Amino acid sequence: MDNAEENRRAADTAEKLLKNYFGHDSFRTGQRQIIDELRSGRDVLGIMPTGGGKSICYQLPALMAGGVTLVVSPLISLMKDQVTALVQSGIRGAFYNSSLNEAQCRKALANMAAGMYKIIYVAPERLETERFLEVCRGLEISYIAVDEAHCVSQWGQDFRPSYLKIPEFINKLPRRPVIGAFTATATKAVRSDIVKLLGLKEPYVLTTGFDRPNLYFEVRHASTKAERFGELTDIIFSHSNKSGIIYCATRKAVDEVYERLSDMGLDVTRYHAGLVPEERKLNQEDFIFDRKPIVVATNAFGMGIDKSNVSFVVHYNMPKNIENYYQEAGRAGRDGSNADCILLYSPSDIFTIKYFINSGERSEELTDAELELIRSREIGRMNRMIDYCKHDGCLRNYILRYFGESPAEPCRNCSECLGYAKSRRAELPFMKKTAPALKPQAEIRAEVDAGLFEELRKMRIKLAKIQGVPPYVIFSDNTLRDICRKLPRNETELLGVSGIGRNKAERYGGAILEALRKYKA
């Protein structure tokens, strides 16, 4: 068979697997190129925005290859979410991290050794344990995917020393797998670090672009606490019945905002590292299971949370840098729906950030000179964040230029492009929906029967309770909207809905069709 024929067959397989397991008719930008390079045996560095479909880039090659794929991931919540989604799609997956007790660890390792899993998520710290390494030495490992790969760089915003141990683990395996590294936010210096420190061999590097056109950006200036809280309540009331995240700089601010919103009778929860583990877990689940639509949190919350229906993200305080801001703001609109990213800025935020920079924990392996260099770089990044807050041009383009892109035109989907002042009245979110840049999406939404959408949402909640998983793992809001548009009459037509693969059609098709019949009647 010649190369052209091999490529054609691989393409057929990739498209079929994408449709059968994930319910998508076509690949997103960059996914196909990365998959092809990994399949050819070449290392990859993929820089793709949050919600850009990074996981498909390693999950699909895993399905096409023999053996297993290891996914190194920094957060327990991400692993649990991803594995739950895999199982819902009919893919055998598991995770191995500190959330497992001793008996569960033994069982997971035994199942791994028996070849029960296709994709295994593992915390970087677990790579250093001898018994995990011993099991891996006996496996055929096709790929190792390193998620949130920027964590390997000391110059990045989320440095994790345990990531530096990944190459050591790989070197102890009998055969070097193909390595894929993935991140949503990485400057040129961080990208260079990822390639060097992870030992990527002549990698294929692809940046799909950082733009998320569905996200609206705005900065509001608030000089007093009263003004800041007033702006926040305006935003919340203008997003009635919507899911949102409110990020605060400190635990104290989280508690204060949470208590004031709760006293107003709003349905909110909170998350920060100062809460006992049981409360953190319960509060996180209240949010991802849609029991509480709004969470007030520090930046300890959200990395790896795959909740697709977040409609707004508010930064109650200015973040430390553009990288953190774009990553956190990017948790809105992951399903492609319009979403709002609003930052409340006060000069007093600068003093808080400087305190964190000067008092933050550092690796003992760093010299005083290296520590000073890191601090000076963090101050530089903070200054760029301040510039963003004071910028009087296109806010989206400011972010894109920060990450090395050269946008040609203003975005027409930020407060500056749409001509709104920095401090806005409560009606802004309603006004902006009529902006020319947003009209096509608004027209698409208008076609959806709101009553039917609500019935499908209730059906999804029931299914999620039965399965014990978050509602968005069953179907995204986009999938529910596509059901409303296409009104499938049988399982064959269900497979034409975006986000419904064969496994979900078989598992939930009856419930969907019954809900449609009842609503029609």
Secondary structure, 3 states (H helix, E strand, C coil): CCHHHHHHHHHHHHHHHHHHHHCCCCCCCCHHHHHHHHHCCCCEEEECCCCCCHHHHHHHHHHHCCCEEEEECCCHHHHHHHHHHHHHCCCCEEEECCCCCHHHHHHHHHHHHCCCCCEEEECHHHHHCHHHHHHHHCCCEEEEEECCHHHHCCCCCCCCHHHHHHHHHHHCCCCCCEEEEEECCCCHHHHHHHHHHCCCCCCEEEECCCCCCCEEEEEEECCCHHHHHHHHHHHHHHCCCCEEEEECCCHHHHHHHHHHHHHCCCCEEEECCCCCHHHHHHHHHHHHCCCCCEEEECCCCCCCCCCCCEEEEEECCCCCCHHHHHHHHCCCCCCCCCEEEEEEECCHHHHHHHHHHHHCCCCCCCCHHHHHHHHHHHHHHHHHHHHHHHCCCCHHHHHHHHCCCCCCCCCCCECCCCCCCCCCCCCHHHHHCCCHHHHHHHHHHHCCCHHHHHHHHHHHHHHHHHHCCCHHHHCCHHHHHHHHHHCCCCHHHHCCCCCCCHHHHHHHHHHHHHHHHHHHC
